[in-house]
Amino acid sequence: MNDAPHPALLPTGFYDLLPPEAGIEAEATARLMGVLAGHGYERVKPPLVEFEETLLAGPGAAMASDTFRTMDPASHRMIGVRADMTPQVARIAAARLGRRPRPLRLSYAGQVLRVRGTELRPERQFGQVGAELIGAAGPEADVEVIAVAGEALATLGVPHLSVDLTLPTLVPAIAAAYGIEGAAADGLRAALDHKDVAAVALLPGEVGTLLSRLVAAAGAAPAARRALDRLALPEAARAERDRLGAVLDGLAAALPTLKVTVDPVENRGFEYHSGISFSFFARGATLGELGRGGRYQAGDPAAPEPATGFTLYTDTILRTLPEAAAPRRLLLPFGADRAGAAALRAEGWVTVAALAPAADWHAEARRLGCDHVLEDGRPVPAGGGDG
């Protein structure tokens, strides 16, 4: 009995990307990176693996359960395969580019590997494109990264683009002001994560009412902002609300057509974030997030730098886009003029050169997936006739 797997069989969550999808993904990645470069974000290229203690330090700690780890046969130390590129870029900024002027703008693109997939993204390997703005603490930095990410997605033609803003430090600020800690704080967090208004309302005194109204404030940005402005918040929470207002004003000026919603109590997936965070969606789609980002602390925990950034997921993005038009493929008969073929490629044709004579070039073109064939120095449809 032959127990060898079929050569096309891959582990769960992994797949081959075939033509034309592989080419479409590469082109989309290049276009996204082009937008980031146009805004001054310089590209870095971290390694696929790092030592475990550096890969999982700082913001990387949030990815510990998703990280493949093994023993490095060269150093005999534990190494990890990156599950997210943001911690790597933060390390580069602190260790390799620590003396570069701030704010520092860096971008990246590459593949990541995760131990397990999710219901919305069963893939365990997928592409990321992102940017980090390091060394800028003001709301202007939050506005910039959200606006740049939105512009990049819009450049690809993502339909019905929307962004959801959240304040992962708002509820902790309220809990601290009202002395909610330990198991009570954990229970509150669980109730808010499930939007369990009944459980939240059971909290004694005004804090239950306040947090219930906070849950109800989620929605379109103008209405959410009005609802938040009516709440009597503790001082630290008021500062978070005021910053949100500044970011909403900045986004309205930078990307007035972007649909913006606010969920002031959402925290899942933003546990290591230290300020305004966000997720992008193709509104009305059920494909999950196109990308996410937010504010965090980068560098040495003893002297951290303020930072904010985003990561876009190329697999999800491509599923939202309209089907791309197939490129014009032109068969060049055996012995065709090379200079003429170069001119045709400059005009946008994809040329496929025949490597041997054929009796019927139109049939050969169709066999090779070409919709045109070169005749008398000009392209004609592969079915015959003038093109």
C-alpha positions as CSV (number, residue, x, y, z in Angstrom):
1,M,0.0,0.0,0.0
2,N,1.3,3.4,-1.0
3,D,0.9,5.9,1.9
4,A,2.5,8.8,0.1
5,P,0.1,11.8,-0.2
6,H,-1.1,13.0,-3.6
7,P,1.4,15.7,-4.9
8,A,-1.4,18.3,-4.9
9,L,-2.4,17.6,-1.3
10,L,-1.4,20.3,1.1
11,P,-1.8,20.8,4.9
12,T,-5.1,22.3,6.1
13,G,-5.0,26.1,5.6
14,F,-2.4,26.1,2.8
15,Y,-3.0,26.3,-0.9
16,D,-1.3,27.0,-4.2
17,L,-2.2,30.3,-5.9
18,L,-2.5,29.7,-9.6
19,P,-2.7,31.9,-12.7
20,P,-4.2,34.4,-13.0
21,E,-4.8,34.9,-9.2
22,A,-1.1,34.8,-8.4
23,G,-0.4,37.6,-10.8
24,I,-3.4,39.6,-9.7
25,E,-2.2,39.4,-6.1
26,A,1.3,40.5,-7.0
27,E,-0.1,43.5,-9.0
28,A,-2.4,44.5,-6.1
29,T,0.5,44.3,-3.6
30,A,2.6,46.5,-5.9
31,R,-0.2,49.1,-6.2
32,L,-0.8,49.1,-2.4
33,M,2.9,49.6,-1.8
34,G,3.0,52.3,-4.4
35,V,0.4,54.4,-2.5
36,L,2.4,53.9,0.8
37,A,5.7,55.0,-0.9
38,G,3.9,58.0,-2.3
39,H,3.2,59.1,1.3
40,G,6.8,58.7,2.4
41,Y,6.7,55.2,3.9
42,E,10.0,53.5,3.2
43,R,10.0,49.8,2.6
44,V,11.8,47.3,4.9
45,K,12.0,43.6,4.5
46,P,12.2,41.6,7.8
47,P,13.3,37.9,7.8
48,L,10.8,35.1,7.8
49,V,12.1,33.8,11.2
50,E,13.6,35.4,14.3
51,F,14.7,34.3,17.7
52,E,11.7,33.6,19.8
53,E,12.6,36.2,22.5
54,T,12.7,39.0,20.1
55,L,9.9,38.0,17.8
56,L,7.5,37.7,20.7
57,A,8.6,40.8,22.6
58,G,6.5,43.9,23.0
59,P,3.5,43.9,20.6
60,G,4.6,40.4,19.4
61,A,3.5,38.9,22.6
62,A,-0.1,39.0,21.3
63,M,0.8,36.6,18.6
64,A,2.5,34.0,20.8
65,S,-0.3,31.4,20.5
66,D,-0.3,31.8,16.7
67,T,3.4,31.4,16.2
68,F,5.1,28.3,14.8
69,R,8.3,27.6,16.9
70,T,11.2,25.2,16.4
71,M,14.8,24.7,17.4
72,D,17.4,26.4,15.2
73,P,19.9,23.7,14.3
74,A,22.6,26.4,13.8
75,S,22.3,28.3,17.1
76,H,20.4,25.7,19.1
77,R,18.0,28.4,20.2
78,M,14.3,28.6,19.8
79,I,13.1,30.5,16.7
80,G,9.7,31.5,15.5
81,V,8.1,31.9,12.1
82,R,6.5,35.3,11.9
83,A,2.7,35.3,12.4
84,D,2.5,39.1,11.9
85,M,5.0,41.6,10.5
86,T,4.2,44.6,12.8
87,P,6.3,43.5,15.7
88,Q,9.2,42.9,13.3
89,V,9.0,46.5,11.9
90,A,8.8,47.9,15.5
91,R,12.0,46.0,16.3
92,I,13.7,47.3,13.2
93,A,12.7,50.9,14.1
94,A,14.1,50.6,17.6
95,A,17.2,48.5,17.0
96,R,18.4,49.2,13.4
97,L,16.9,52.6,12.8
98,G,16.9,54.0,16.3
99,R,18.9,57.1,15.3
100,R,16.8,58.0,12.3
101,P,14.8,61.2,12.7
102,R,11.2,60.8,14.1
103,P,8.5,60.4,13.0
104,L,9.7,57.4,11.2
105,R,7.5,56.0,8.3
106,L,8.1,52.4,7.3
107,S,6.2,50.0,5.0
108,Y,6.3,46.3,4.4
109,A,4.8,43.4,2.4
110,G,5.3,39.7,2.8
111,Q,3.8,36.4,3.8
112,V,3.0,35.3,7.4
113,L,2.3,31.9,8.9
114,R,0.0,31.0,11.7
115,V,-0.6,27.9,13.8
116,R,-4.3,27.9,13.1
117,G,-6.9,29.6,10.9
118,T,-10.1,31.2,11.9
119,E,-13.7,30.8,10.8
120,L,-13.5,33.9,8.6
121,R,-9.9,33.2,7.4
122,P,-9.2,29.5,7.4
123,E,-5.9,30.1,5.6
124,R,-2.8,29.8,7.8
125,Q,-0.5,31.5,5.3
126,F,-1.5,34.8,3.7
127,G,0.0,38.1,2.5
128,Q,0.2,41.3,4.5
129,V,0.8,44.8,3.3
130,G,1.2,47.5,6.0
131,A,2.8,50.7,7.3
132,E,4.0,51.9,10.7
133,L,4.3,55.5,11.8
134,I,6.7,55.6,14.8
135,G,7.5,58.5,17.0
136,A,4.3,60.6,16.6
137,A,1.9,60.8,19.5
138,G,-0.8,63.2,18.3
139,P,-4.2,62.5,16.7
140,E,-2.8,63.8,13.4
141,A,-0.7,60.6,13.2
142,D,-3.9,58.5,13.7
143,V,-5.6,60.4,10.9
144,E,-2.7,59.9,8.6
145,V,-2.4,56.1,8.9
146,I,-6.2,55.6,8.6
147,A,-6.4,57.9,5.6
148,V,-3.4,56.3,3.9
149,A,-4.8,52.8,4.4
150,G,-8.2,54.0,3.1
151,E,-6.6,55.6,0.0
152,A,-4.6,52.4,-0.7
153,L,-7.8,50.3,-0.6
154,A,-9.7,52.8,-2.7
155,T,-7.0,52.8,-5.3
156,L,-7.6,49.0,-5.8
157,G,-11.3,49.7,-6.3
158,V,-12.6,48.0,-3.1
159,P,-16.3,48.6,-3.2
160,H,-18.4,50.2,-0.4
161,L,-15.3,50.8,1.8
162,S,-15.9,51.5,5.5
163,V,-13.8,51.8,8.6
164,D,-14.8,51.0,12.2
165,L,-13.0,52.9,14.9
166,T,-12.7,51.6,18.5
167,L,-11.2,52.8,21.8
168,P,-9.7,49.8,23.5
169,T,-8.4,51.9,26.4
170,L,-11.8,53.7,27.1
171,V,-13.4,50.9,29.2
172,P,-10.3,50.3,31.3
173,A,-10.2,54.0,32.0
174,I,-13.8,53.9,33.2
175,A,-13.3,50.7,35.2
176,A,-10.2,52.2,37.0
177,A,-12.2,55.4,37.8
178,Y,-14.9,53.3,39.4
179,G,-12.6,50.8,41.2
180,I,-13.6,47.8,39.0
181,E,-10.7,45.4,39.0
182,G,-9.7,41.7,39.2
183,A,-12.5,39.2,38.5
184,A,-15.1,41.9,38.2
185,A,-13.1,43.7,35.5
186,D,-12.7,40.3,33.6
187,G,-16.4,39.7,33.9
188,L,-17.2,43.2,32.6
189,R,-14.8,42.7,29.7
190,A,-16.5,39.4,28.7
191,A,-19.9,41.0,28.9
192,L,-18.9,43.9,26.7
193,D,-17.2,41.6,24.2
194,H,-20.5,39.8,23.7
195,K,-22.5,43.1,23.8
196,D,-24.4,41.7,26.8
197,V,-26.2,44.9,27.8
198,A,-28.3,43.0,30.4
199,A,-25.2,41.8,32.3
200,V,-23.6,45.3,32.0
201,A,-26.7,46.9,33.4
202,L,-26.5,44.8,36.6
203,L,-23.4,46.7,37.7
204,P,-24.4,48.8,40.8
205,G,-24.8,52.5,40.7
206,E,-24.2,54.9,37.8
207,V,-21.4,52.8,36.3
208,G,-23.9,50.3,35.0
209,T,-26.0,53.0,33.4
210,L,-22.9,54.6,31.9
211,L,-21.5,51.5,30.4
212,S,-24.9,50.5,29.0
213,R,-25.1,53.8,27.2
214,L,-21.6,53.3,26.0
215,V,-22.6,50.0,24.4
216,A,-25.7,51.6,22.8
217,A,-23.5,54.4,21.4
218,A,-22.0,52.2,18.7
219,G,-23.0,53.1,15.2
220,A,-22.4,55.6,12.4
221,A,-19.8,58.2,13.4
222,P,-22.0,61.3,13.6
223,A,-24.6,59.6,15.9
224,A,-22.0,57.8,17.9
225,R,-20.1,61.0,18.5
226,R,-23.3,62.8,19.7
227,A,-24.1,59.9,22.1
228,L,-20.6,59.9,23.5
229,D,-20.7,63.7,24.0
230,R,-23.8,63.3,26.2
231,L,-22.0,60.9,28.6
232,A,-20.5,62.2,31.9
233,L,-17.2,60.4,31.6
234,P,-14.3,60.2,34.1
235,E,-11.3,62.5,33.2
236,A,-9.1,59.9,31.5
237,A,-12.1,58.6,29.5
238,R,-12.9,62.2,28.4
239,A,-9.4,62.5,27.0
240,E,-10.0,59.4,24.9
241,R,-13.4,60.8,23.7
242,D,-11.8,64.1,22.8
243,R,-9.1,62.4,20.8
244,L,-11.7,60.4,18.9
245,G,-13.4,63.7,18.0
246,A,-10.2,65.1,16.7
247,V,-9.6,62.0,14.6
248,L,-13.1,62.0,13.2
249,D,-12.7,65.7,12.2
250,G,-9.4,64.9,10.5
251,L,-10.8,61.9,8.6
252,A,-13.8,63.9,7.4
253,A,-11.3,66.4,5.9
254,A,-8.9,63.8,4.5
255,L,-11.4,61.2,3.1
256,P,-14.9,62.8,3.1
257,T,-16.4,59.8,1.2
258,L,-15.2,57.1,3.6
259,K,-18.0,55.5,5.6
260,V,-16.9,55.7,9.3
261,T,-18.5,53.8,12.2
262,V,-17.5,53.8,15.9
263,D,-17.7,51.0,18.5
264,P,-16.4,52.4,21.8
265,V,-16.3,49.1,23.7
266,E,-14.9,46.7,21.1
267,N,-11.6,45.2,22.3
268,R,-11.2,41.7,20.8
269,G,-8.0,41.6,18.7
270,F,-6.9,45.0,20.0
271,E,-5.6,43.9,23.4
272,Y,-2.1,45.3,23.0
273,H,-3.3,48.6,21.5
274,S,-2.9,51.7,23.5
275,G,-5.2,54.1,21.8
276,I,-7.5,54.6,18.8
277,S,-7.7,51.4,16.7
278,F,-9.6,50.5,13.5
279,S,-10.7,47.8,11.1
280,F,-11.5,48.2,7.4
281,F,-14.4,46.4,5.7
282,A,-16.1,46.2,2.4
283,R,-19.5,47.3,3.7
284,G,-22.2,44.7,3.2
285,A,-19.7,41.9,2.6
286,T,-19.3,38.9,5.0
287,L,-15.6,38.2,4.2
288,G,-14.2,39.7,7.4
289,E,-11.7,42.5,7.8
290,L,-9.7,43.8,4.9
291,G,-7.2,45.1,7.4
292,R,-6.7,46.5,10.9
293,G,-4.5,48.8,12.9
294,G,-4.1,51.2,15.7
295,R,-1.9,52.9,18.3
296,Y,0.6,50.9,20.3
297,Q,3.9,51.3,22.2
298,A,7.0,50.4,20.2
299,G,10.6,49.7,21.2
300,D,12.0,49.2,24.7
301,P,9.2,48.8,27.3
302,A,11.3,50.9,29.7
303,A,11.3,53.8,27.2
304,P,8.6,53.1,24.6
305,E,7.9,55.2,21.5
306,P,4.4,56.2,20.5
307,A,3.4,54.4,17.3
308,T,0.5,53.7,15.1
309,G,0.1,51.7,11.9
310,F,-2.0,49.2,10.0
311,T,-1.9,45.8,8.3
312,L,-3.9,44.9,5.2
313,Y,-4.7,41.3,4.3
314,T,-4.3,40.7,0.5
315,D,-6.3,37.5,0.4
316,T,-9.5,39.1,1.8
317,I,-9.0,42.3,-0.3
318,L,-8.8,40.3,-3.5
319,R,-12.1,38.5,-2.7
320,T,-13.9,41.9,-2.6
321,L,-12.6,43.2,-6.0
322,P,-14.6,42.9,-9.2
323,E,-13.2,40.2,-11.6
324,A,-10.2,41.7,-13.5
325,A,-10.2,41.8,-17.3
326,A,-8.0,39.1,-18.7
327,P,-4.8,40.5,-20.3
328,R,-4.6,40.4,-24.1
329,R,-2.4,37.4,-25.0
330,L,-0.8,37.4,-28.4
331,L,0.8,34.3,-30.0
332,L,4.0,35.1,-31.9
333,P,4.4,32.5,-34.7
334,F,7.8,30.7,-34.8
335,G,10.5,33.0,-36.0
336,A,8.5,36.2,-35.5
337,D,10.4,39.5,-35.5
338,R,11.8,40.2,-31.9
339,A,11.9,44.0,-32.3
340,G,8.2,44.0,-33.4
341,A,7.3,41.8,-30.4
342,A,9.0,44.3,-28.0
343,A,7.0,47.1,-29.5
344,L,3.8,45.2,-29.0
345,R,4.6,44.5,-25.3
346,A,5.2,48.2,-24.9
347,E,1.6,48.7,-26.1
348,G,0.3,46.4,-23.4
349,W,0.2,43.0,-25.2
350,V,1.3,39.8,-23.4
351,T,3.3,38.0,-26.1
352,V,3.7,34.2,-26.1
353,A,6.5,33.0,-28.5
354,A,6.0,29.7,-30.3
355,L,9.0,27.5,-30.0
356,A,8.3,25.3,-33.0
357,P,6.4,25.5,-36.3
358,A,2.7,24.8,-36.4
359,A,0.3,23.9,-39.2
360,D,-2.5,26.2,-37.9
361,W,-1.4,29.2,-35.9
362,H,-5.0,30.1,-34.9
363,A,-5.6,26.7,-33.4
364,E,-2.2,26.8,-31.7
365,A,-3.1,30.2,-30.2
366,R,-6.3,28.9,-28.8
367,R,-4.5,25.9,-27.4
368,L,-2.0,28.1,-25.6
369,G,-4.7,30.4,-24.2
370,C,-4.0,33.3,-26.6
371,D,-6.9,35.3,-27.9
372,H,-4.9,36.9,-30.7
373,V,-2.2,35.8,-33.2
374,L,0.4,37.9,-35.1
375,E,-0.3,37.9,-38.8
376,D,1.6,40.2,-41.3
377,G,3.0,42.2,-38.4
378,R,-0.4,42.9,-36.6
379,P,-2.5,41.1,-34.0
380,V,-5.7,39.4,-35.3
381,P,-8.3,37.5,-33.2
382,A,-7.3,33.8,-32.8
383,G,-10.6,32.8,-34.4
384,G,-9.5,34.5,-37.7
385,G,-10.4,37.7,-39.3
386,D,-9.4,41.3,-38.6
387,G,-8.9,42.5,-35.0
